[in-house]
Amino acid sequence: MKLISVQENLKKGLSIVSHGTGKNINLPILNNILIKAHKNSVELISTNLEIGIIHKLRGKVEEEGEFTVDAKIITDYVNLLPSENVEIESINEELIIECENYKTKIRGESAKEFPLIPTVDQSNYYSCSVTDLKKALNSVVFAVSNSENRIELSGVFFDFNDERLIMVATDSYRLAERYVNVKASGDFIDQKLIVPARTVQELLRILSSYNSEDLAFEQAGAVHISISDNQILFTIDSVDLVSRLINGQYPDYKQIIPDKSKTEVVANKSELLRAVKAAAIFSKIGINDINLEFKNNKIIISASSGQSGESRVDMEAEITGIDNEVAINFRYLLDGLNNIDSDRVKMKMVSGNTPCILTSEKEDSYLYVVMPIRQ
């Protein structure tokens, strides 16, 4: 194998795929990146057996072949090279890298033992905006459960429904739901599946590696999502991310969202954020409780602790319905408020013992539900 690529392209490609490696005592080759040089293309590949990342690298192939080397070593080394052409050649069990006055040999392994990356049928796919998907995933993934007791809650629920992709995450204490518009390459097929949180986080990292100045990003413009045989494939520009899906039935989360309310509150989001943070300083350690009282077109945000003291903030708001109050975990409340794209936020509730709903005042693509702290 022998190829030439620009250091900048190689650096970016290695950065993207190196996170897909996995530490496995029984299969140490998972620490490696597979470099594949075809007649007309170069691929960098990594896997941890749960996810696989393939990056198509721009480069000139002088001799076809494939070889694997330790991901950290080659990534760290290439990052330090000058921004010039990099020549890579595999000879026997070593990868020889040359760039201007730099030359190194990295011991590696044959590609024969490297696991195969599952192939996903791409004849039918959904596409959506890179920007929309990134924003949507960021606004739900934080609510995924960290507990292994309910495996179905350890991922993000994807519901392809009526030319929308609805994404949901919950840990039973709070729930986040966001939808984005999608297009199907053929007939739209409604599908429901659960994508592991690790996959979502990896996808977000890859999406974040592109910025608006990247020509490739501007040309791509969309993420393609293909599904087959318990696998999901995300294609962004020159990167493929393939992952296993979580087997399981996602709970009927709609059941916990109240379909009516007795109190509706509309308030300035930045003021509410500041008031909640001020009260949070005096919440009880380990409980993180603050109290919200709604009456006389005011929200009274308060907290008290025997150790630190107490705080109260009165702020104006538009309140319709009955007077109400709720005790809530301030961390969960802040997570929801920070993901609402609006200057004004709407809160709806029935009582202090039922879930509290947060949305934008006017836009309905994001819904956040937080459970109250039982008094």
Backbone torsions as a table, in degrees:
resi	resn	phi	psi	omega
1	MET	NA	133.9	177.8
2	LYS	-150.8	130.2	-178.4
3	LEU	-150.2	162.9	177.2
4	ILE	-130.3	132.9	176.8
5	SER	-144.6	160.9	177.8
6	VAL	-78.0	139.7	-177.2
7	GLN	-55.0	-40.4	-177.9
8	GLU	-62.0	-43.6	178.8
9	ASN	-66.9	-41.7	-179.8
10	LEU	-65.3	-41.9	179.3
11	LYS	-60.6	-45.9	-179.0
12	LYS	-67.1	-43.1	-179.5
13	GLY	-62.4	-43.5	179.0
14	LEU	-65.3	-37.7	178.5
15	SER	-61.7	-40.2	-178.6
16	ILE	-68.0	-47.6	-172.6
17	VAL	-85.0	-22.9	-174.2
18	SER	-62.8	-26.8	179.5
19	HIS	-73.2	-13.3	-178.6
20	GLY	-86.7	-2.6	179.4
21	THR	-74.5	162.2	-179.9
22	GLY	-140.9	142.0	177.9
23	LYS	-81.9	122.5	-178.2
24	ASN	-146.6	113.1	-176.3
25	ILE	-61.3	-36.7	-177.3
26	ASN	-80.1	-16.9	-178.7
27	LEU	-139.2	72.0	-174.7
28	PRO	-61.7	-18.6	-179.8
29	ILE	-64.6	-16.5	177.4
30	LEU	-66.7	-15.2	174.1
31	ASN	-74.8	-9.9	-172.1
32	ASN	-98.8	158.9	169.3
33	ILE	-103.5	134.5	176.5
34	LEU	-91.2	124.9	175.9
35	ILE	-104.9	119.9	-179.4
36	LYS	-115.7	121.8	177.4
37	ALA	-108.9	109.6	176.8
38	HIS	-96.6	-178.3	-178.7
39	LYS	-61.6	-43.4	-175.0
40	ASN	-118.7	7.8	-177.4
41	SER	-156.7	161.9	175.5
42	VAL	-124.9	134.6	178.2
43	GLU	-122.0	137.3	170.3
44	LEU	-108.2	129.1	-172.2
45	ILE	-133.1	139.2	173.8
46	SER	-140.9	157.4	177.1
47	THR	-157.7	152.5	170.1
48	ASN	-120.4	17.5	-178.2
49	LEU	79.2	-17.7	174.9
50	GLU	-95.4	-42.4	177.4
51	ILE	-128.9	155.3	174.7
52	GLY	-132.3	140.0	179.5
53	ILE	-122.8	128.9	178.0
54	ILE	-122.7	124.3	177.4
55	HIS	-118.0	124.2	177.8
56	LYS	-86.0	115.3	-173.1
57	LEU	-98.7	135.4	175.1
58	ARG	-76.9	127.3	-179.3
59	GLY	-174.6	169.6	179.5
60	LYS	-104.8	123.2	-179.5
61	VAL	-96.4	119.5	177.8
62	GLU	-97.4	-25.2	178.0
63	GLU	-150.8	125.6	-178.0
64	GLU	-71.2	157.0	178.3
65	GLY	157.8	-178.5	178.2
66	GLU	-150.7	150.5	-175.2
67	PHE	-160.7	153.0	178.3
68	THR	-120.9	142.4	176.5
69	VAL	-139.0	159.9	179.8
70	ASP	-57.4	126.8	-173.9
71	ALA	-62.0	-44.7	-176.0
72	LYS	-67.0	-41.7	-177.1
73	ILE	-64.4	-50.1	-176.8
74	ILE	-68.3	-36.1	179.4
75	THR	-66.1	-48.5	179.8
76	ASP	-60.5	-40.0	-177.1
77	TYR	-70.1	-48.6	-178.5
78	VAL	-62.1	-34.2	178.3
79	ASN	-60.3	-24.8	-177.0
80	LEU	-94.3	-4.9	-177.3
81	LEU	-77.0	156.9	175.3
82	PRO	-64.2	158.3	180.0
83	SER	-78.7	66.8	-178.6
84	GLU	-134.7	-176.3	176.4
85	ASN	-65.9	139.7	178.5
86	VAL	-116.7	126.2	176.9
87	GLU	-99.3	130.0	-178.8
88	ILE	-125.8	129.9	-179.5
89	GLU	-142.8	135.8	176.1
90	SER	-101.4	127.0	177.7
91	ILE	-131.7	121.7	-176.2
92	ASN	55.3	-118.5	-177.5
93	GLU	-107.5	25.1	-177.4
94	GLU	-130.7	149.3	173.9
95	LEU	-107.7	120.0	-178.6
96	ILE	-99.6	124.9	-178.6
97	ILE	-119.9	128.0	178.9
98	GLU	-129.3	136.6	176.7
99	CYS	-153.3	110.5	-174.8
100	GLU	50.1	-119.3	-176.5
101	ASN	-92.1	10.9	177.6
102	TYR	-100.0	135.7	175.3
103	LYS	-147.9	132.3	-179.8
104	THR	-144.6	162.2	173.1
105	LYS	-125.0	126.7	178.0
106	ILE	-115.4	124.9	177.8
107	ARG	-71.0	138.1	-178.1
108	GLY	-140.0	-162.5	-178.5
109	GLU	-135.3	155.5	176.1
110	SER	-61.0	150.4	-179.4
111	ALA	-78.6	-4.1	-175.5
112	LYS	-61.6	-33.9	-176.7
113	GLU	-89.2	-3.3	-176.8
114	PHE	-73.3	131.6	-177.0
115	PRO	-62.4	147.3	175.8
116	LEU	-73.9	139.2	174.7
117	ILE	-86.2	128.2	-179.2
118	PRO	-58.7	143.3	175.7
119	THR	-96.7	140.4	-179.6
120	VAL	-119.1	131.8	179.2
121	ASP	-61.4	121.4	-177.4
122	GLN	-106.8	13.5	-178.6
123	SER	-68.4	-29.9	173.3
124	ASN	-121.2	133.9	-179.7
125	TYR	-153.0	162.1	171.7
126	TYR	-104.0	148.4	176.3
127	SER	-130.1	144.6	176.2
128	CYS	-149.4	165.5	-177.5
129	SER	-63.9	135.8	176.1
130	VAL	-56.7	-47.4	-177.7
131	THR	-62.8	-45.0	-179.1
132	ASP	-64.1	-43.4	-178.2
133	LEU	-66.0	-43.6	179.3
134	LYS	-60.0	-46.1	179.5
135	LYS	-62.6	-43.1	-177.5
136	ALA	-66.7	-46.0	-178.5
137	LEU	-64.7	-40.2	177.3
138	ASN	-60.1	-31.4	-173.6
139	SER	-87.3	-2.4	177.6
140	VAL	-124.6	-30.6	-169.0
141	VAL	-62.3	-28.4	-178.9
142	PHE	-63.8	-20.0	-177.0
143	ALA	-90.3	1.1	178.9
144	VAL	-64.7	144.5	179.9
145	SER	-74.0	139.6	175.6
146	ASN	-91.8	-7.4	-177.9
147	SER	-78.2	142.9	178.0
148	GLU	-93.8	1.9	-178.6
149	ASN	-69.3	-35.1	178.5
150	ARG	-122.6	92.6	-173.1
151	ILE	-59.5	-30.9	-177.1
152	GLU	-68.0	-20.0	178.8
153	LEU	-91.2	-0.7	-177.7
154	SER	-89.3	13.9	177.7
155	GLY	-140.6	178.9	177.6
156	VAL	-98.1	128.7	179.2
157	PHE	-78.6	123.9	176.5
158	PHE	-106.8	121.9	178.7
159	ASP	-122.3	102.6	176.3
160	PHE	-83.0	111.6	-169.4
161	ASN	-147.5	116.5	172.6
162	ASP	53.5	51.7	178.2
163	GLU	61.9	27.4	172.1
164	ARG	-130.8	148.5	168.6
165	LEU	-110.4	112.8	178.1
166	ILE	-97.6	125.5	179.4
167	MET	-113.4	133.6	-175.4
168	VAL	-135.3	141.5	171.7
169	ALA	-142.2	142.7	177.7
170	THR	-152.4	149.9	172.7
171	ASP	-118.9	18.0	-179.9
172	SER	81.2	-14.5	177.0
173	TYR	-99.7	-28.0	175.5
174	ARG	-151.0	162.3	-176.9
175	LEU	-142.2	136.7	177.6
176	ALA	-123.2	134.9	179.6
177	GLU	-133.6	131.1	177.4
178	ARG	-140.6	141.8	174.4
179	TYR	-119.7	151.7	172.9
180	VAL	-131.2	153.9	176.4
181	ASN	-79.7	137.8	178.2
182	VAL	-131.7	158.4	175.4
183	LYS	-120.2	146.0	178.0
184	ALA	-103.0	144.3	179.7
185	SER	-71.2	-25.9	176.2
186	GLY	-127.5	-138.4	175.3
187	ASP	-69.8	141.0	-179.8
188	PHE	-74.8	125.4	179.7
189	ILE	-114.3	123.4	175.9
190	ASP	-68.0	129.2	179.5
191	GLN	-141.2	146.6	176.8
192	LYS	-127.2	131.2	-178.6
193	LEU	-155.7	165.8	-178.8
194	ILE	-120.3	120.4	-178.7
195	VAL	-100.1	125.9	-178.8
196	PRO	-55.1	145.3	-179.7
197	ALA	-59.3	-38.0	-179.9
198	ARG	-60.4	-39.5	178.6
199	THR	-64.7	-44.1	179.5
200	VAL	-61.5	-43.3	179.9
201	GLN	-64.9	-37.7	178.3
202	GLU	-68.0	-40.7	177.6
203	LEU	-61.6	-43.4	179.0
204	LEU	-62.5	-38.7	179.0
205	ARG	-63.8	-41.2	179.2
206	ILE	-66.9	-44.7	178.4
207	LEU	-59.7	-36.3	-178.6
208	SER	-74.6	-14.9	179.7
209	SER	-76.0	-12.3	175.3
210	TYR	-100.6	143.2	173.0
211	ASN	-125.9	170.7	-172.5
212	SER	-65.2	-14.9	179.6
213	GLU	-85.6	-13.8	-178.5
214	ASP	-69.7	125.0	177.1
215	LEU	-60.8	-41.4	-179.2
216	ALA	-60.4	-40.2	179.3
217	PHE	-63.9	-44.5	-178.7
218	GLU	-64.9	-36.7	179.9
219	GLN	-72.3	-36.2	-178.2
220	ALA	-71.1	-64.3	174.4
221	GLY	71.5	-19.8	-175.5
222	ALA	-144.5	156.1	172.5
223	VAL	-102.0	132.9	173.9
224	HIS	-99.1	132.1	-178.5
225	ILE	-119.5	117.5	179.2
226	SER	-117.4	145.8	-176.0
227	ILE	-134.9	133.1	173.3
228	SER	-168.2	143.4	173.1
229	ASP	47.7	53.9	177.0
230	ASN	60.7	24.9	176.5
231	GLN	-128.5	150.0	174.4
232	ILE	-127.0	140.6	-179.2
233	LEU	-123.6	126.4	173.0
234	PHE	-108.6	126.0	178.7
235	THR	-116.5	118.8	178.9
236	ILE	-127.3	111.6	178.7
237	ASP	54.7	-115.1	-175.6
238	SER	-99.7	13.7	-175.2
239	VAL	-117.6	134.5	170.7
240	ASP	-113.6	129.5	173.8
241	LEU	-119.3	114.7	-179.7
242	VAL	-113.4	140.7	-174.9
243	SER	-145.8	151.8	168.6
244	ARG	-70.6	154.4	173.0
245	LEU	-99.9	160.3	177.3
246	ILE	-85.3	126.4	175.9
247	ASN	-79.5	129.1	179.5
248	GLY	154.3	167.4	179.7
249	GLN	-103.6	119.2	178.5
250	TYR	-71.8	138.4	-178.0
251	PRO	-63.4	155.1	177.7
252	ASP	-74.9	83.7	-172.5
253	TYR	-66.1	-21.7	-179.0
254	LYS	-60.0	-25.0	-176.9
255	GLN	-65.6	-27.5	-177.1
256	ILE	-90.2	-5.7	179.5
257	ILE	-90.8	114.2	-179.7
258	PRO	-58.9	136.8	179.9
259	ASP	-94.2	3.6	175.4
260	LYS	-146.8	166.4	178.8
261	SER	-143.8	156.3	176.8
262	LYS	-107.9	-15.1	179.0
263	THR	-139.0	129.7	174.1
264	GLU	-122.6	133.8	-176.6
265	VAL	-128.2	131.9	173.8
266	VAL	-120.2	125.7	-174.7
267	ALA	-141.9	161.8	175.0
268	ASN	-69.9	124.7	-173.1
269	LYS	-66.0	-45.9	-176.5
270	SER	-65.1	-37.1	177.1
271	GLU	-66.3	-41.3	179.8
272	LEU	-66.0	-40.6	176.7
273	LEU	-58.5	-46.1	-179.0
274	ARG	-63.7	-42.2	-179.2
275	ALA	-65.6	-41.6	179.1
276	VAL	-64.2	-42.9	179.2
277	LYS	-63.3	-37.9	179.1
278	ALA	-65.2	-44.0	179.5
279	ALA	-68.6	-34.5	-175.7
280	ALA	-59.9	-28.1	179.5
281	ILE	-58.5	-28.2	-174.8
282	PHE	-108.6	15.9	177.2
283	SER	-77.0	162.1	-178.9
284	LYS	-75.5	132.1	-178.9
285	ILE	-61.5	131.3	179.3
286	GLY	90.0	-22.3	178.2
287	ILE	-104.3	-35.6	177.7
288	ASN	58.4	36.9	-173.5
289	ASP	-90.0	136.1	167.8
290	ILE	-131.1	158.2	-178.6
291	ASN	-112.8	132.6	176.1
292	LEU	-114.8	124.6	179.0
293	GLU	-118.7	131.0	-176.7
294	PHE	-115.1	114.1	176.1
295	LYS	-166.9	152.1	176.5
296	ASN	52.4	42.1	-179.2
297	ASN	54.1	38.9	175.3
298	LYS	-140.2	147.6	168.0
299	ILE	-107.2	125.7	175.8
300	ILE	-105.3	112.9	-178.1
301	ILE	-105.4	121.0	-175.4
302	SER	-141.4	160.2	175.5
303	ALA	-158.8	151.1	177.4
304	SER	-147.7	147.0	179.7
305	SER	-143.3	136.8	179.0
306	GLY	-62.7	-23.1	-177.8
307	GLN	-87.5	-41.4	-170.6
308	SER	-106.3	-26.9	-178.1
309	GLY	125.9	-148.5	-177.9
310	GLU	-148.9	162.3	-179.4
311	SER	-146.6	148.7	175.7
312	ARG	-145.7	134.2	176.2
313	VAL	-129.0	129.1	173.8
314	ASP	-104.7	126.4	177.5
315	MET	-134.4	148.4	-178.3
316	GLU	-73.8	147.8	178.2
317	ALA	-159.0	163.1	174.3
318	GLU	-95.5	117.4	-176.2
319	ILE	-122.1	127.8	174.0
320	THR	-121.4	146.8	-178.2
321	GLY	98.6	-158.7	-174.4
322	ILE	-84.2	159.7	170.9
323	ASP	-63.6	146.6	-175.9
324	ASN	-155.2	166.2	172.9
325	GLU	-154.9	156.7	-178.4
326	VAL	-151.8	142.8	171.2
327	ALA	-98.6	135.4	-170.0
328	ILE	-144.6	152.5	175.0
329	ASN	-75.3	117.5	-173.0
330	PHE	-64.1	-31.2	-179.9
331	ARG	-65.0	-43.2	178.4
332	TYR	-65.0	-39.5	179.6
333	LEU	-64.3	-43.8	179.7
334	LEU	-63.2	-39.4	178.2
335	ASP	-57.4	-44.1	-179.6
336	GLY	-67.8	-46.6	-178.4
337	LEU	-60.8	-40.5	-177.4
338	ASN	-66.8	-17.8	-178.4
339	ASN	-103.9	7.8	176.5
340	ILE	-93.5	121.4	-175.9
341	ASP	-88.8	73.9	-178.6
342	SER	-166.6	151.6	175.2
343	ASP	-75.1	-21.4	-178.1
344	ARG	-126.3	136.3	-175.7
345	VAL	-115.2	145.8	177.8
346	LYS	-111.3	133.8	175.8
347	MET	-119.1	137.2	179.4
348	LYS	-131.4	140.7	179.3
349	MET	-156.1	158.9	175.4
350	VAL	-97.5	-50.0	178.7
351	SER	-156.6	179.0	-179.7
352	GLY	-72.6	-3.1	179.7
353	ASN	-110.1	6.0	-178.6
354	THR	-120.0	161.2	-178.9
355	PRO	-58.9	146.6	177.7
356	CYS	-104.3	131.2	-176.4
357	ILE	-104.7	133.6	176.3
358	LEU	-119.5	133.8	174.2
359	THR	-144.8	172.6	168.7
360	SER	-71.2	154.6	-179.4
361	GLU	-61.6	-37.9	-172.8
362	LYS	-118.1	-30.3	-173.0
363	GLU	-97.0	138.8	-171.5
364	ASP	-114.0	15.1	-176.2
365	SER	-78.9	-11.9	-178.3
366	TYR	-128.2	133.6	179.1
367	LEU	-133.3	134.4	179.6
368	TYR	-131.2	130.9	-178.6
369	VAL	-122.2	132.0	177.8
370	VAL	-127.5	134.6	-179.6
371	MET	-79.6	146.2	179.0
372	PRO	-76.8	159.8	170.5
373	ILE	-85.6	121.5	-178.5
374	ARG	-68.0	128.6	-178.5
375	GLN	-83.7	NA	NA
